[in-house]
């Protein structure tokens, strides 16, 4: 676990608690001025007008930078240096993600007491040994390609909404819905809904992970300028999870089967972002009142 500034940690999986650490004072040490977070660039859709010499600007998308480090193994013997080097190279190679398109892993770090993370894939690994290895010293150079130009909080926030009542029962209606299991055809009663005030931190919009737990008929989540609706009867004991993070971008039933075809034709996950600040979110649908909608997110920052 990271516990000092300028310590970094490559996590093997998104939910892992420990990984391969490197930084000041560690066996895999950080050189003085050995950290370069790289520069961000833009993918643009500009076009030039040769008639009047003007530029027509299109959509811009922030690209992920390459973070680089100059490291060193500094142990008491050649054997210890090789042990440290081999273990770190295995973690950096990360073969378990290489054959999975879109798969990324997080790199966690701490600066000035704040723990944050970036997502992407380890790239360059160079460790050319010289005579210094006889004293346990090996220089190491590594790169990490970020999936985007943002930095994320290490921990996720969450809020759970209920139909009819919840943690912040504002503007809640009661009644409605039906009791599961039901015999079709059936006409559900008017939907119930619960509204809750949520605080989003950070300085860039956050990607929500939205989970509906049944029983609920046609579950939906309404935000200020977008909504997510399903044409689906979700039984008790089952769930739908929508992960809008661009390196995931899935709509799964019970964690495995895609049901992307059950949302509205004009609903786009790429538009579903949570703007920093306070906002009102609503969980809608028809149920007996036991259904829940849980929203998780990590605050997003435009600088490390």
C-alpha positions as CSV (number, residue, x, y, z in Angstrom):
1,X,0.0,0.0,0.0
2,X,1.3,3.5,-0.9
3,X,2.2,5.4,2.2
4,X,4.7,8.1,1.0
5,X,4.8,10.8,-1.6
6,X,6.4,9.9,-4.9
7,X,5.5,6.3,-4.4
8,X,3.8,4.5,-7.3
9,X,2.2,1.1,-7.5
10,X,1.1,-0.9,-10.5
11,X,-2.0,-2.8,-9.6
12,X,-2.6,-6.2,-11.3
13,X,-6.4,-5.6,-11.4
14,X,-8.8,-2.7,-10.9
15,X,-10.0,-4.0,-7.5
16,X,-6.5,-5.1,-6.2
17,X,-5.2,-3.6,-3.0
18,X,-1.5,-4.2,-3.5
19,X,0.8,-4.4,-6.5
20,X,4.3,-3.8,-7.7
21,X,5.6,-0.6,-5.9
22,X,8.4,1.7,-7.0
23,X,9.5,5.1,-5.8
24,X,11.8,7.0,-3.5
25,X,13.5,4.7,-0.8
26,X,12.1,1.4,-2.2
27,X,14.1,-1.5,-3.6
28,X,12.9,-0.3,-7.1
29,X,14.0,3.3,-6.4
30,X,13.2,6.5,-8.3
31,X,16.0,8.6,-9.6
32,X,16.3,12.2,-8.7
33,X,14.1,14.1,-11.3
34,X,13.2,10.7,-12.7
35,X,9.4,11.2,-13.1
36,X,8.0,12.7,-16.3
37,X,4.2,12.5,-16.6
38,X,4.3,13.4,-20.3
39,X,2.2,15.9,-22.2
40,X,-1.4,15.5,-23.4
41,X,-2.4,16.0,-27.0
42,X,-5.7,16.3,-28.8
43,X,-7.4,14.2,-31.5
44,X,-9.0,16.9,-33.6
45,X,-11.4,17.1,-36.6
46,X,-10.2,20.4,-37.9
47,X,-10.5,21.3,-41.6
48,X,-8.9,24.1,-43.6
49,X,-10.7,26.3,-46.0
50,X,-8.4,27.1,-48.8
51,X,-10.6,29.8,-50.2
52,X,-10.5,32.2,-47.3
53,X,-7.7,30.7,-45.3
54,X,-9.8,29.9,-42.2
55,X,-9.9,26.8,-40.0
56,X,-13.2,25.1,-39.2
57,X,-12.9,23.4,-35.9
58,X,-14.6,20.1,-35.3
59,X,-14.7,17.8,-32.2
60,X,-11.7,17.6,-30.0
61,X,-10.8,14.6,-27.8
62,X,-8.1,14.6,-25.2
63,X,-5.6,11.8,-25.8
64,X,-3.8,9.8,-23.1
65,X,-0.1,10.8,-22.4
66,X,2.8,8.5,-21.8
67,X,4.2,8.6,-18.2
68,X,7.9,7.8,-17.9
69,X,10.2,7.0,-15.0
70,X,13.9,6.6,-14.6
71,X,14.4,4.0,-11.8
72,X,17.1,1.9,-10.3
73,X,17.5,-1.3,-8.4
74,X,19.8,-0.8,-5.5
75,X,20.4,-3.9,-3.4
76,X,23.3,-5.4,-1.5
77,X,24.3,-8.1,-4.0
78,X,23.8,-9.2,-7.6
79,X,21.4,-12.0,-6.5
80,X,19.2,-9.6,-4.6
81,X,19.2,-7.1,-7.5
82,X,18.2,-9.8,-10.0
83,X,15.4,-11.0,-7.7
84,X,14.0,-7.5,-7.4
85,X,14.4,-6.8,-11.2
86,X,12.7,-10.1,-12.3
87,X,9.7,-9.6,-10.0
88,X,9.1,-6.1,-11.2
89,X,9.5,-7.0,-14.8
90,X,7.0,-9.8,-14.5
91,X,4.5,-7.3,-13.0
92,X,5.2,-4.7,-15.7
93,X,4.9,-7.2,-18.5
94,X,1.3,-7.9,-17.3
95,X,0.7,-10.8,-19.7
96,X,-2.8,-11.4,-18.3
97,X,-4.1,-8.2,-20.0
98,X,-2.3,-8.4,-23.4
99,X,-4.8,-10.6,-25.2
100,X,-7.9,-8.9,-24.0
101,X,-8.9,-5.9,-26.3
102,X,-9.6,-2.8,-24.2
103,X,-8.3,-4.3,-21.0
104,X,-6.4,-1.8,-18.8
105,X,-4.9,-1.8,-15.3
106,X,-4.5,1.0,-12.9
107,X,-1.3,2.7,-11.7
108,X,-1.8,4.2,-8.3
109,X,0.2,7.0,-6.9
110,X,0.4,9.5,-4.0
111,X,1.5,13.1,-4.2
112,X,1.1,15.6,-1.4
113,X,-1.0,13.1,0.6
114,X,-3.6,12.5,-2.1
115,X,-3.9,9.0,-3.6
116,X,-5.0,8.9,-7.2
117,X,-4.7,6.6,-10.2
118,X,-4.4,6.5,-13.9
119,X,-5.6,3.7,-16.2
120,X,-3.7,2.2,-19.2
121,X,-1.1,-0.3,-20.1
122,X,2.6,-0.7,-19.2
123,X,4.8,-0.2,-22.2
124,X,8.6,0.2,-22.4
125,X,10.8,-1.7,-20.0
126,X,14.6,-1.2,-20.3
127,X,17.1,-2.5,-17.8
128,X,20.5,-2.8,-19.4
129,X,22.9,-4.2,-16.8
130,X,26.5,-3.0,-16.5
131,X,29.3,-3.6,-14.1
132,X,27.3,-1.9,-11.3
133,X,25.2,-5.0,-11.0
134,X,28.0,-6.6,-9.1
135,X,27.2,-4.2,-6.3
136,X,23.4,-4.7,-6.7
137,X,22.7,-1.7,-8.9
138,X,20.7,-1.8,-12.2
139,X,19.3,1.3,-14.0
140,X,15.7,0.8,-15.2
141,X,13.5,2.9,-17.6
142,X,9.8,2.4,-18.0
143,X,6.8,3.9,-19.8
144,X,3.0,3.7,-19.1
145,X,0.5,4.6,-21.8
146,X,-2.6,6.3,-20.3
147,X,-6.0,5.5,-21.7
148,X,-7.0,9.2,-21.5
149,X,-5.7,12.5,-20.3
150,X,-7.4,12.4,-16.9
151,X,-6.5,11.3,-13.3
152,X,-8.9,9.6,-11.0
153,X,-9.4,9.4,-7.3
154,X,-8.2,6.1,-5.9
155,X,-11.5,5.4,-4.1
156,X,-15.0,5.4,-5.4
157,X,-18.0,7.2,-4.0
158,X,-21.5,5.8,-4.2
159,X,-25.1,6.5,-3.4
160,X,-28.0,4.0,-3.3
161,X,-31.5,5.1,-4.4
162,X,-34.7,3.3,-3.6
163,X,-38.1,3.5,-5.1
164,X,-40.3,5.3,-2.5
165,X,-37.7,5.8,0.2
166,X,-34.0,6.1,0.6
167,X,-31.0,7.8,2.3
168,X,-32.1,11.3,1.4
169,X,-35.9,10.9,0.9
170,X,-36.6,14.1,-1.0
171,X,-39.6,14.3,-3.3
172,X,-40.3,10.6,-2.9
173,X,-43.6,9.1,-3.9
174,X,-45.0,5.9,-2.4
175,X,-47.1,3.0,-3.7
176,X,-47.3,1.8,-7.3
177,X,-45.6,-1.1,-9.0
178,X,-46.5,-4.7,-8.4
179,X,-45.4,-7.7,-6.4
180,X,-43.0,-10.2,-8.0
181,X,-43.3,-12.8,-9.3
182,X,-46.2,-11.8,-11.6
183,X,-48.3,-13.6,-14.1
184,X,-48.3,-12.0,-17.5
185,X,-50.0,-10.1,-19.1
186,X,-50.1,-7.5,-16.3
187,X,-50.6,-3.8,-16.1
188,X,-48.2,-2.2,-13.6
189,X,-49.4,0.5,-11.4
190,X,-48.0,4.1,-11.7
191,X,-44.2,4.1,-11.0
192,X,-42.7,5.2,-7.8
193,X,-39.6,7.2,-7.6
194,X,-37.1,8.6,-5.1
195,X,-34.9,11.6,-5.5
196,X,-31.5,12.1,-3.8
197,X,-29.0,14.9,-3.7
198,X,-25.5,13.7,-4.7
199,X,-22.2,15.6,-4.5
200,X,-19.6,15.0,-7.3
201,X,-16.1,16.2,-6.5
202,X,-13.2,16.8,-8.9
203,X,-12.8,19.3,-11.7
204,X,-14.0,17.2,-14.6
205,X,-17.2,15.1,-15.2
206,X,-17.1,11.7,-13.7
207,X,-18.0,8.4,-15.3
208,X,-20.9,6.6,-13.4
209,X,-21.3,2.9,-12.9
210,X,-25.1,2.4,-12.5
211,X,-26.5,-0.8,-11.1
212,X,-30.2,-1.8,-10.9
213,X,-31.1,-4.6,-8.5
214,X,-34.6,-6.2,-9.0
215,X,-37.4,-6.7,-8.8
216,X,-38.2,-3.7,-11.0
217,X,-40.1,-3.2,-14.3
218,X,-38.5,-0.8,-16.8
219,X,-35.8,0.6,-14.5
220,X,-34.4,4.0,-15.2
221,X,-31.9,6.7,-13.9
222,X,-32.6,10.3,-14.6
223,X,-29.9,13.0,-14.5
224,X,-30.0,16.7,-15.3
225,X,-29.5,16.5,-19.1
226,X,-29.6,12.8,-19.9
227,X,-31.4,9.6,-18.8
228,X,-30.9,5.9,-18.9
229,X,-34.0,3.7,-19.4
230,X,-34.5,0.0,-19.9
231,X,-37.3,-1.8,-21.6
232,X,-36.9,-4.8,-19.4
233,X,-38.5,-6.8,-16.5
234,X,-35.7,-7.3,-14.0
235,X,-36.7,-10.1,-11.5
236,X,-35.7,-10.3,-7.9
237,X,-32.1,-11.6,-7.3
238,X,-30.9,-10.3,-10.7
239,X,-29.1,-7.0,-11.6
240,X,-28.1,-4.8,-14.5
241,X,-24.9,-2.9,-14.3
242,X,-24.0,-0.1,-16.8
243,X,-20.3,0.9,-16.7
244,X,-19.8,4.1,-18.7
245,X,-16.0,4.3,-18.2
246,X,-14.6,4.4,-21.8
247,X,-12.1,1.5,-21.0
248,X,-15.1,-0.7,-20.0
249,X,-18.3,0.6,-21.7
250,X,-20.6,-2.3,-21.0
251,X,-24.2,-3.0,-20.2
252,X,-24.4,-6.4,-18.5
253,X,-27.1,-8.6,-16.9
254,X,-25.8,-10.4,-13.8
255,X,-22.2,-9.5,-14.8
256,X,-21.9,-11.6,-17.9
257,X,-24.7,-11.2,-20.6
258,X,-24.9,-8.0,-22.6
259,X,-28.3,-6.4,-22.8
260,X,-27.3,-3.2,-24.6
261,X,-30.2,-3.7,-27.0
262,X,-32.6,-3.0,-24.1
263,X,-31.9,0.7,-23.7
264,X,-33.3,3.5,-25.9
265,X,-32.0,3.9,-29.4
266,X,-30.8,7.5,-28.7
267,X,-29.1,6.8,-25.4
268,X,-25.3,6.9,-25.6
269,X,-23.0,5.8,-22.8
270,X,-20.4,8.4,-24.0
271,X,-22.9,11.2,-23.0
272,X,-23.5,9.8,-19.5
273,X,-21.2,11.9,-17.3
274,X,-21.7,13.4,-13.8
275,X,-20.8,17.1,-13.6
276,X,-18.9,18.2,-10.5
277,X,-21.1,19.8,-7.9
278,X,-24.5,18.9,-6.5
279,X,-27.3,17.6,-8.6
280,X,-30.6,15.7,-8.3
281,X,-30.7,12.1,-9.5
282,X,-33.9,10.0,-9.7
283,X,-34.4,6.2,-9.8
284,X,-37.6,5.4,-11.7
285,X,-39.5,2.3,-12.5
286,X,-42.3,0.0,-11.2
287,X,-41.6,-2.3,-8.3
288,X,-42.8,-3.5,-4.9
289,X,-40.4,-1.0,-3.3
290,X,-37.5,-3.3,-2.6
291,X,-35.6,-2.5,-5.8
292,X,-32.5,-0.3,-5.6
293,X,-30.3,1.7,-7.9
294,X,-26.7,2.1,-6.9
295,X,-24.4,4.7,-8.6
296,X,-20.7,4.6,-8.1
297,X,-18.0,7.0,-9.4
298,X,-14.5,8.2,-8.9
299,X,-13.9,11.9,-9.0
300,X,-12.0,13.0,-12.2
301,X,-9.2,15.5,-12.3
302,X,-7.4,17.2,-15.3
303,X,-4.1,17.3,-13.5
304,X,-2.1,14.9,-11.3
